[in-house]
């Protein structure tokens, strides 16, 4: 058969936040589809009707949008396809690949105990009973799994994995109420969506064997399997809350840029030589699912921060201004139309040292202070009579300064220190407090440049006035 165009999918359940592992799986599916010129799809596995709320579904959509991983077609909702799943079960019954199991709860429990004692899987006595001998009572529909041989899962990440068929039970396809089970629904949906490559977490590896049996029983082509290793914490243990953020929304709230997350997540289990930072275009060109390693990846905060800092330094100032303004607003500090240009000229002065957008917000909050600033307690010690007099002379000198930029102001401050016969350390800390209060600020020339001449001189005047 000619090779089909690649179709990948991400199939999250809307039962909570979008986990970083799900985000990495979505990214790898997206990358492989783009690398091969294929199609990337989204299916919402919303069969848990109690937990699958509209809000929970929107969490998935928001996470995908934030990551920049838009699917190539409208999402498919699994719950809406229950009738199609039942049709597939009926087809299996007609083909002899499934059977109706009428065991009662008590009979099933007895069979389980016997199976445990004999070291085998559960086998229903209804497996080989003719349908016309069926009683009038509820039943489940089970897959008639082969009793001998093995099932091969030719995995692109794990390699060939073989499962002994005698160890695979006759899994339930339809429950007594006629609702489809997970494994049946997944197979039918992936087949109908034309999915060629199932790329997902390796906690689904056992399901791959059972799903392979369903594909074969229906006479359908089995997709290519690729099961990704889990993401562990820095200590090598399974990722948990004690390791910090786990959900995509948390990384957003912590000030990470989506392009930084894409770059970093791509490096969790895959890489291209020693390249640490690369563009989306590079990742698409380089990515191949066969290059994913089988060992668990470890979350490394230092690397994530390094990558995020790189993208902060590369980002457009207008975009960073929007993002930082939103952070300030969430903290109760509105960036007025008058303050926005000040923020725009401040960000380039402080972003080199910012690991996250929160750092960037912390480093720019000083420009939003309302005059007169509330000075911290240590200002009383720093602003001695001698230092006040010195800063007053500096203020006069700054008022006469025509070139108001970092280079010129650095020269001006050094020249003033030389004229006073002291080091900058004698007045620098006091000057910083006058300009920024208790807030953090860049170096002295940077703070002066960010605030502008009028605001800088005004803050100095406020701090040095007798009432201050």
Wavefront OBJ file of the C-alpha trace (Angstrom):
o trace
v 0.000 0.000 0.000
v 1.263 3.520 -0.731
v 2.334 5.428 2.350
v -0.460 7.641 3.667
v 0.094 11.310 4.550
v 0.923 11.638 8.237
v -1.933 12.520 10.580
v -1.188 13.004 14.271
v -3.469 13.980 17.124
v -3.511 15.097 20.725
v -6.390 13.684 22.742
v -6.577 15.228 26.235
v -9.365 14.649 28.742
v -10.991 17.856 30.050
v -10.831 16.787 33.673
v -8.519 19.443 35.101
v -5.530 21.550 34.135
v -3.433 20.850 31.053
v -0.369 19.039 32.393
v 3.127 19.816 31.109
v 3.357 16.196 29.936
v 0.266 16.695 27.786
v 1.779 19.908 26.449
v 4.999 18.097 25.486
v 2.961 15.343 23.798
v 0.983 17.973 21.868
v 4.222 19.644 20.794
v 5.780 16.404 19.536
v 2.623 15.567 17.569
v 2.586 19.087 16.114
v 6.283 18.970 15.235
v 6.048 15.588 13.556
v 3.015 16.632 11.515
v 4.775 19.815 10.419
v 8.050 17.967 9.728
v 6.324 15.491 7.422
v 3.925 17.956 5.820
v 1.070 16.156 7.538
v -1.958 17.126 9.606
v -2.233 17.800 13.342
v -5.628 17.198 14.972
v -7.245 17.695 18.370
v -9.747 15.340 19.975
v -11.379 16.120 23.309
v -11.971 12.869 25.190
v -14.941 14.152 27.148
v -16.689 10.879 27.975
v -16.484 11.588 31.722
v -19.576 13.780 31.636
v -19.434 14.822 35.289
v -15.910 16.244 35.074
v -15.937 17.341 31.432
v -17.387 20.805 31.867
v -17.286 23.643 29.361
v -14.771 25.391 31.612
v -12.526 22.321 31.630
v -12.701 22.086 27.834
v -11.796 25.763 27.558
v -8.683 25.092 29.682
v -7.491 22.755 26.918
v -8.209 25.291 24.185
v -6.499 28.078 26.132
v -3.451 25.924 26.769
v -3.155 24.988 23.104
v -3.609 28.605 22.004
v -1.014 29.849 24.480
v 1.489 27.235 23.312
v 0.819 28.213 19.699
v -0.199 24.687 18.725
v -3.371 25.264 16.762
v -4.871 22.107 15.193
v -5.474 21.938 11.444
v -9.198 21.185 11.795
v -11.992 21.838 14.303
v -11.746 19.665 17.422
v -13.540 16.334 17.625
v -15.554 15.629 20.774
v -15.506 11.962 21.692
v -18.761 11.957 23.666
v -20.683 13.019 20.546
v -19.520 9.889 18.749
v -20.979 7.246 21.101
v -23.346 5.905 18.423
v -20.416 5.396 16.044
v -18.555 3.500 18.779
v -21.557 1.224 19.274
v -21.716 0.610 15.517
v -18.121 -0.612 15.636
v -18.976 -2.947 18.522
v -21.901 -4.334 16.538
v -19.573 -4.891 13.588
v -17.193 -6.813 15.838
v -20.080 -8.971 17.070
v -21.079 -9.695 13.479
v -17.489 -10.573 12.575
v -17.143 -12.910 15.535
v -14.448 -10.691 17.034
v -16.544 -9.894 20.099
v -19.201 -11.547 22.214
v -21.935 -10.708 24.700
v -20.981 -11.567 28.256
v -23.942 -12.197 30.583
v -21.964 -12.928 33.745
v -23.556 -11.450 36.840
v -21.519 -9.414 39.293
v -21.304 -12.422 41.582
v -20.208 -14.729 38.761
v -17.590 -12.242 37.618
v -16.124 -11.943 41.116
v -15.953 -15.744 41.402
v -14.169 -15.948 38.038
v -11.709 -13.277 39.156
v -10.842 -15.232 42.280
v -10.359 -18.424 40.261
v -8.229 -16.594 37.685
v -6.019 -15.134 40.426
v -5.573 -18.548 41.993
v -4.647 -20.094 38.631
v -2.394 -17.216 37.601
v -4.313 -16.275 34.476
v -6.537 -13.496 33.194
v -10.308 -13.510 33.460
v -12.098 -15.526 30.755
v -15.854 -15.496 30.527
v -17.720 -18.776 29.946
v -19.938 -16.848 27.491
v -16.984 -16.507 25.129
v -17.908 -19.759 23.331
v -21.651 -19.957 23.966
v -23.953 -19.499 21.008
v -25.904 -16.194 20.969
v -29.272 -18.023 20.781
v -28.591 -19.458 24.238
v -28.412 -15.983 25.783
v -30.530 -15.202 28.837
v -32.732 -12.143 29.170
v -30.527 -10.032 31.416
v -27.948 -7.224 31.108
v -24.679 -7.931 29.327
v -21.402 -6.326 28.386
v -19.722 -6.716 25.020
v -16.182 -8.089 25.227
v -13.428 -8.399 22.643
v -12.652 -12.021 21.778
v -8.887 -11.845 22.195
v -6.647 -14.586 20.750
v -5.622 -17.187 23.322
v -2.174 -17.972 21.945
v 0.717 -16.271 20.209
v 1.735 -12.713 20.890
v 0.849 -9.180 19.877
v 3.630 -6.960 18.580
v 3.712 -3.250 19.283
v 6.380 -1.915 16.917
v 7.075 1.272 18.820
v 9.166 4.071 17.286
v 10.492 5.083 20.698
v 10.478 1.900 22.767
v 11.376 -0.506 19.965
v 9.530 -3.781 19.438
v 7.464 -4.755 22.483
v 5.713 -8.136 22.506
v 2.715 -9.030 24.652
v 1.681 -12.631 25.229
v -1.946 -12.945 24.155
v -2.724 -15.345 26.986
v -2.014 -12.446 29.347
v -4.425 -10.073 27.602
v -7.965 -10.380 28.905
v -11.112 -10.007 26.842
v -11.506 -6.320 27.499
v -14.954 -4.800 27.745
v -15.976 -2.760 24.692
v -19.514 -1.778 25.739
v -20.775 -1.549 29.312
v -24.179 -2.881 30.392
v -25.744 0.515 29.681
v -24.371 0.433 26.130
v -21.731 3.107 26.731
v -18.380 2.529 24.993
v -15.163 2.045 26.952
v -11.965 4.001 26.458
v -10.051 1.511 24.308
v -12.889 1.017 21.830
v -13.623 4.741 21.538
v -9.969 5.608 20.967
v -9.534 3.038 18.194
v -12.720 4.043 16.381
v -11.971 7.746 16.650
v -8.350 7.416 15.530
v -9.438 5.280 12.574
v -12.227 7.632 11.512
v -9.960 10.684 11.908
v -7.365 9.033 9.677
v -4.694 9.086 12.380
v -1.554 7.382 11.077
v 0.771 7.961 14.048
v -0.316 7.682 17.676
v 2.250 9.645 19.693
v 1.428 9.672 23.409
v 2.787 8.979 26.897
v 4.293 5.582 27.652
v 1.671 5.003 30.345
v -0.469 3.953 27.347
v 1.932 1.281 26.111
v -0.181 -1.571 27.499
v -3.256 -0.054 25.855
v -1.440 -0.216 22.523
v -1.481 -4.015 22.644
v -5.205 -4.149 23.388
v -5.968 -1.511 20.778
v -3.907 -3.400 18.208
v -6.198 -6.399 18.743
v -9.266 -4.209 18.173
v -7.791 -2.781 14.941
v -7.061 -6.262 13.648
v -10.470 -7.617 14.649
v -12.106 -4.817 12.649
v -9.795 -5.341 9.683
v -8.343 -1.848 9.999
v -4.754 -0.725 9.478
v -2.877 -0.396 12.765
v -1.300 3.047 13.234
v 2.369 3.656 13.954
v 2.950 3.698 17.712
v 5.313 6.046 19.525
v 5.159 6.140 23.312
v 6.970 9.025 24.971
v 8.830 8.751 28.282
v 7.447 10.506 31.322
v 8.748 13.834 32.592
v 10.390 13.589 36.018
v 11.338 16.233 38.531
v 14.945 17.430 38.972
v 15.469 14.684 41.573
v 14.513 11.937 39.120
v 11.194 11.190 40.838
v 7.870 11.334 39.012
v 6.803 14.937 38.543
v 4.529 16.107 41.348
v 3.353 19.303 43.027
v 6.423 19.405 45.246
v 8.551 20.006 42.152
v 6.669 23.225 41.371
v 4.552 24.017 38.327
v 2.932 21.151 36.473
v 0.205 22.800 34.415
v 0.624 24.937 31.311
v -1.384 27.717 32.963
v 1.083 27.784 35.849
v 4.039 28.348 33.526
v 2.090 31.158 31.885
v 1.371 32.729 35.281
v 5.026 32.367 36.282
v 6.093 34.548 33.382
v 7.365 32.092 30.788
v 6.927 32.909 27.109
v 5.201 30.321 24.895
v 8.083 30.229 22.416
v 10.463 29.519 25.300
v 8.206 26.696 26.492
v 8.083 25.195 22.987
v 11.865 25.321 22.750
v 12.324 23.870 26.233
v 9.672 21.151 25.935
v 11.191 20.031 22.641
v 14.428 19.339 24.536
v 12.653 17.076 27.049
v 13.365 13.728 25.476
v 14.559 14.967 22.081
v 17.382 17.107 20.815
v 19.502 18.063 17.859
v 23.126 17.646 18.774
v 24.207 20.233 21.317
v 21.713 22.858 20.150
v 20.014 24.288 23.233
v 18.135 27.196 21.687
v 16.494 26.935 18.283
v 13.581 28.413 16.371
v 10.283 26.719 15.591
v 11.406 26.414 11.973
v 14.591 24.644 13.049
v 12.647 22.295 15.325
v 10.239 21.411 12.501
v 13.124 20.774 10.102
v 15.065 18.621 12.572
v 12.365 16.722 14.453
v 11.789 13.028 13.882
v 9.904 10.814 16.296
v 12.535 8.069 15.989
v 15.062 10.409 17.639
v 13.093 10.628 20.897
v 14.946 8.856 23.703
v 13.204 6.188 25.756
v 14.533 7.308 29.149
v 12.452 9.732 31.259
v 13.269 13.409 30.843
v 14.014 15.672 33.806
v 12.569 19.114 34.385
v 15.484 21.536 34.737
v 14.470 24.967 35.993
v 17.886 26.522 35.355
v 17.748 25.548 31.662
v 14.162 26.746 31.341
v 15.085 30.097 32.879
v 18.091 30.413 30.571
v 15.970 29.738 27.501
v 13.211 32.070 28.681
v 15.727 34.857 29.246
v 16.942 34.398 25.678
v 13.436 34.843 24.284
v 12.713 37.807 26.551
v 15.812 39.498 25.128
v 14.629 38.705 21.594
v 11.003 39.777 22.035
v 9.594 43.024 20.656
v 9.428 45.802 23.231
v 5.779 46.560 22.456
v 4.808 42.945 23.158
v 6.796 42.858 26.402
v 5.175 46.127 27.426
v 1.721 44.602 26.949
v 2.655 41.497 28.946
v 4.349 43.395 31.771
v 1.487 45.900 31.928
v -0.922 42.987 32.429
v 1.210 41.692 35.306
v 1.289 45.128 36.927
v -2.482 45.380 36.499
v -2.982 41.982 38.154
v -1.002 43.338 41.108
v -3.165 46.438 41.384
v -0.781 48.790 39.562
v -2.337 50.244 36.443
v 0.006 51.441 33.701
v -1.523 54.700 32.527
v -1.209 56.010 28.988
v 1.381 58.460 30.332
v 3.367 55.683 32.021
v 3.404 53.338 29.036
v 6.157 55.165 27.109
v 8.218 55.180 30.316
v 7.719 51.425 30.641
v 8.691 50.942 26.995
v 12.008 52.707 27.462
v 12.658 50.978 30.789
v 12.256 47.383 29.598
v 15.361 47.390 27.341
v 17.385 48.600 30.332
v 16.421 45.695 32.595
v 15.444 42.709 30.454
v 18.925 41.219 30.074
v 18.794 40.057 33.686
v 15.157 38.898 33.676
v 14.571 35.152 33.819
v 10.792 35.573 33.630
v 8.211 38.231 32.877
v 7.620 38.456 36.630
v 11.260 39.469 37.025
v 10.695 42.069 34.333
v 7.684 43.405 36.191
v 9.635 43.515 39.468
v 12.420 45.455 37.752
v 10.063 48.054 36.282
v 7.695 48.686 39.180
v 9.827 51.653 40.327
v 8.636 53.771 37.402
v 5.018 53.501 38.612
v 5.640 55.023 42.019
v 3.542 58.088 42.868
v 5.311 61.166 44.161
v 6.338 61.721 46.806
v 7.674 58.177 47.133
v 7.396 56.412 50.460
v 11.026 55.847 51.418
v 12.124 52.737 53.345
v 13.443 52.974 56.915
v 17.080 52.686 55.863
v 16.710 55.987 53.967
v 17.085 57.828 57.265
v 20.537 56.313 57.721
v 21.651 56.717 54.117
v 20.409 60.286 53.778
v 22.756 61.882 56.265
v 23.252 65.645 56.210
v 26.466 65.208 54.237
v 24.837 62.903 51.685
v 21.841 65.220 51.296
v 24.159 68.093 50.507
v 26.078 65.955 48.014
v 22.904 64.775 46.276
v 21.684 68.352 46.133
v 24.850 69.314 44.258
v 24.390 66.291 41.974
v 20.809 67.369 41.310
v 21.996 70.791 40.167
v 24.517 69.137 37.882
v 21.923 66.765 36.455
v 19.538 69.672 35.824
v 22.155 71.156 33.527
v 22.758 67.884 31.678
v 21.627 68.044 28.071
v 22.238 64.444 26.915
v 19.896 62.216 28.963
v 20.843 58.649 28.125
v 22.675 55.817 29.852
v 26.128 56.531 28.391
v 26.015 60.243 29.071
v 24.637 59.802 32.587
v 27.251 57.187 33.475
v 29.962 59.672 32.508
v 28.188 62.419 34.435
v 27.929 60.348 37.647
v 31.585 59.295 37.457
v 32.672 62.863 36.798
v 30.630 64.071 39.775
v 32.179 61.445 42.061
v 35.668 62.551 40.975
v 34.813 66.195 41.585
v 33.622 65.287 45.077
v 36.718 63.201 45.744
v 34.642 60.143 46.735
v 33.613 56.810 45.244
v 30.146 56.335 43.827
v 29.397 54.054 46.762
v 29.322 57.112 49.018
v 26.127 58.445 47.440
v 24.934 55.755 44.994
v 22.738 53.775 47.434
v 21.107 56.972 48.669
v 20.503 58.151 45.102
v 18.883 54.810 44.246
v 16.477 55.085 47.195
v 15.558 58.644 46.208
v 14.751 57.473 42.686
v 13.059 54.124 43.400
v 12.059 54.053 47.064
v 11.900 50.458 48.264
v 11.484 49.031 44.738
v 14.276 47.372 42.806
v 15.757 49.380 39.953
v 18.486 49.080 37.346
v 21.876 50.774 37.741
v 21.829 54.481 38.547
v 22.229 55.685 34.954
v 19.560 53.233 33.830
v 17.116 54.385 36.522
v 17.663 58.039 35.613
v 17.234 57.280 31.897
v 14.049 55.305 32.495
v 12.412 57.960 34.662
v 13.442 60.844 32.459
v 14.973 64.109 33.536
v 11.909 65.837 34.983
v 10.714 62.816 37.008
v 14.235 62.041 38.258
v 14.838 65.602 39.442
v 11.353 65.721 40.954
v 11.953 62.537 42.983
v 15.319 63.838 44.120
v 13.721 67.116 45.205
v 11.011 65.266 47.135
v 13.520 63.082 48.968
v 15.822 65.944 49.829
v 13.168 68.389 50.973
v 13.021 69.055 54.733
v 9.700 67.223 55.108
v 11.054 64.022 53.511
l 1 2 3 4 5 6 7 8 9 10 11 12 13 14 15 16 17 18 19 20 21 22 23 24 25 26 27 28 29 30 31 32 33 34 35 36 37 38 39 40 41 42 43 44 45 46 47 48 49 50 51 52 53 54 55 56 57 58 59 60 61 62 63 64 65 66 67 68 69 70 71 72 73 74 75 76 77 78 79 80 81 82 83 84 85 86 87 88 89 90 91 92 93 94 95 96 97 98 99 100 101 102 103 104 105 106 107 108 109 110 111 112 113 114 115 116 117 118 119 120 121 122 123 124 125 126 127 128 129 130 131 132 133 134 135 136 137 138 139 140 141 142 143 144 145 146 147 148 149 150 151 152 153 154 155 156 157 158 159 160 161 162 163 164 165 166 167 168 169 170 171 172 173 174 175 176 177 178 179 180 181 182 183 184 185 186 187 188 189 190 191 192 193 194 195 196 197 198 199 200 201 202 203 204 205 206 207 208 209 210 211 212 213 214 215 216 217 218 219 220 221 222 223 224 225 226 227 228 229 230 231 232 233 234 235 236 237 238 239 240 241 242 243 244 245 246 247 248 249 250 251 252 253 254 255 256 257 258 259 260 261 262 263 264 265 266 267 268 269 270 271 272 273 274 275 276 277 278 279 280 281 282 283 284 285 286 287 288 289 290 291 292 293 294 295 296 297 298 299 300 301 302 303 304 305 306 307 308 309 310 311 312 313 314 315 316 317 318 319 320 321 322 323 324 325 326 327 328 329 330 331 332 333 334 335 336 337 338 339 340 341 342 343 344 345 346 347 348 349 350 351 352 353 354 355 356 357 358 359 360 361 362 363 364 365 366 367 368 369 370 371 372 373 374 375 376 377 378 379 380 381 382 383 384 385 386 387 388 389 390 391 392 393 394 395 396 397 398 399 400 401 402 403 404 405 406 407 408 409 410 411 412 413 414 415 416 417 418 419 420 421 422 423 424 425 426 427 428 429 430 431 432 433 434 435 436 437 438 439 440 441 442 443 444 445 446 447 448 449 450 451 452 453 454 455 456 457 458 459 460 461 462 463 464 465 466 467 468
